[in-house]
Each structure stands twice: as structure tokens, then as C-alpha cells.
Amino acid sequence: MKKLFYLNTRWSWGYAFAIINSIIAFVFMFFLAFEVKELPWLWASISIMALFLVLIGVYIGESRTVIKLEINETLFILHFLFNKSVKYQFADVRQYATATFGSGRSGHFHSVVLEFVDGKRFQVAYPVIANYKAFLEFMRSSTFEFYGYIGQNNWRRTNKPLSKKWVVARYEKELENDVGKRKGLTILYFVGILMLAMNLFLLRYFIIFA
């Protein structure tokens, strides 16, 4: 029994498209600020620090996002960005829960949180995983202990025990009904295209007035 749950490339390309264009727009705005005579170096310092924090935040958030999952008879292999992976035996699974993934900007999505005996938790999320529904069915048909649906993001705190007060089951059905739909994908590409248009306008400005 070897199962492979793989990356949803449409979502990943859409996400990367929006993030990269947003960062480029930030850089263009940084250089555009030097057209203003008042306090350009103060703006430069603030902008560089803000961009640095944004990049660090994106790196930390995405480096823990499961982009592929392999399961064989006794083993979970979780794959992440930058060719990183971790392995756990079935016996290492303490419990699993379902939870909200995403934000109000790109939408909220269904996900599975795997908690292991070392205290680490990893989120396997739709829409990041293309065949997520098959993974969800696999977990529900397994003998792993199910904790419940967590309606808040508090579980992400390192080594913080899960709390039953976060379980809000009534919201899960709505998220589960959206599995398989392209909810949020349109917004990602819309934001990316909007930022690309602004970048092209700023590039034209710099070429003309350079």
C-alpha cells in the first residue's frame, strides 16, 4: 500500500504569481519614493525593514507547508519546499484533527492537522494538495485517533496542547463542501494580475522618466 498525495500546481503557481508580483511592486514603490524630496532615506530604511519582515514571514509560513505526502504500510513521509522532508512511523501519530487553513483574503479551506508524539504538528491542506479528498477519506477510514475540528489557529503555537474549546464543528461542513472547487484560486490570480499591471505601469514610468 503506497499512496501519494501530491501538490496542486494550479494553486502553487497562483500563490507564487501573487506573492512575487506583490514583492516586485513593493520594490518599485521603494525606488519611486526617491522621487519625493522629503526624508527619502527614512522611507528607505522603513521599506527595507518591512520587505525583510515580509520575506521572513513568507519563508517561515511556506517552509512548514506540506506540499506532498507519501504513505506506505507503516510510514508517513511529509515533503516541504526546498526539498525538505520528514518521516514518521504510524505509531508516532498521536492524533489528528481537522482545521481551517488560509485567511480571509484568499479564503478559508479544509485541512488535516497531524500531531506526532514528539509534539510537532503539520497541516495537510486543501487546496495545496490536489487529491486532498482522497487523503481525507484515508484518514477517516484509519484507526488514528480523531481529535475534532479546530476552528481557530491557536493549535499552531509550538508545544501548546490542543484545546476542546477550539472545536467548532458546525463550520467544518461548509469547508468540506468546498473541497474540489476552485474557491480562492480566482482571487489569487486576480490579485496577481492586478499587481502585475501595476508593476508594468511603474516599469514604464521608470523607463520614460529615468
Rosetta blueprint (number, residue, H / E / L):
1 M L
2 K L
3 K E
4 L E
5 F E
6 Y L
7 L E
8 N L
9 T H
10 R H
11 W H
12 S H
13 W H
14 G H
15 Y H
16 A H
17 F H
18 A H
19 I H
20 I H
21 N H
22 S H
23 I H
24 I H
25 A H
26 F H
27 V H
28 F H
29 M H
30 F H
31 F H
32 L H
33 A H
34 F H
35 E H
36 V L
37 K L
38 E L
39 L L
40 P H
41 W H
42 L H
43 W H
44 A H
45 S H
46 I H
47 S H
48 I H
49 M H
50 A H
51 L H
52 F H
53 L H
54 V H
55 L H
56 I H
57 G H
58 V H
59 Y H
60 I H
61 G H
62 E H
63 S H
64 R L
65 T L
66 V L
67 I L
68 K E
69 L E
70 E E
71 I E
72 N L
73 E L
74 T L
75 L E
76 F E
77 I E
78 L E
79 H E
80 F L
81 L H
82 F H
83 N H
84 K L
85 S E
86 V E
87 K E
88 Y E
89 Q E
90 F H
91 A H
92 D H
93 V E
94 R E
95 Q E
96 Y E
97 A E
98 T E
99 A E
100 T E
101 F E
102 G E
103 S E
104 G L
105 R L
106 S L
107 G E
108 H E
109 F E
110 H E
111 S E
112 V E
113 V E
114 L E
115 E E
116 F E
117 V L
118 D L
119 G L
120 K L
121 R E
122 F E
123 Q E
124 V E
125 A E
126 Y L
127 P L
128 V L
129 I E
130 A L
131 N L
132 Y H
133 K H
134 A H
135 F H
136 L H
137 E H
138 F H
139 M H
140 R H
141 S L
142 S L
143 T L
144 F L
145 E L
146 F E
147 Y E
148 G E
149 Y E
150 I E
151 G L
152 Q L
153 N L
154 N H
155 W H
156 R H
157 R L
158 T L
159 N L
160 K L
161 P L
162 L L
163 S L
164 K H
165 K H
166 W H
167 V E
168 V L
169 A H
170 R H
171 Y H
172 E H
173 K H
174 E H
175 L H
176 E H
177 N H
178 D L
179 V L
180 G L
181 K L
182 R L
183 K L
184 G L
185 L H
186 T H
187 I H
188 L H
189 Y H
190 F H
191 V H
192 G H
193 I H
194 L H
195 M H
196 L H
197 A H
198 M H
199 N H
200 L H
201 F H
202 L H
203 L H
204 R H
205 Y H
206 F H
207 I H
208 I H
209 F H
210 A L
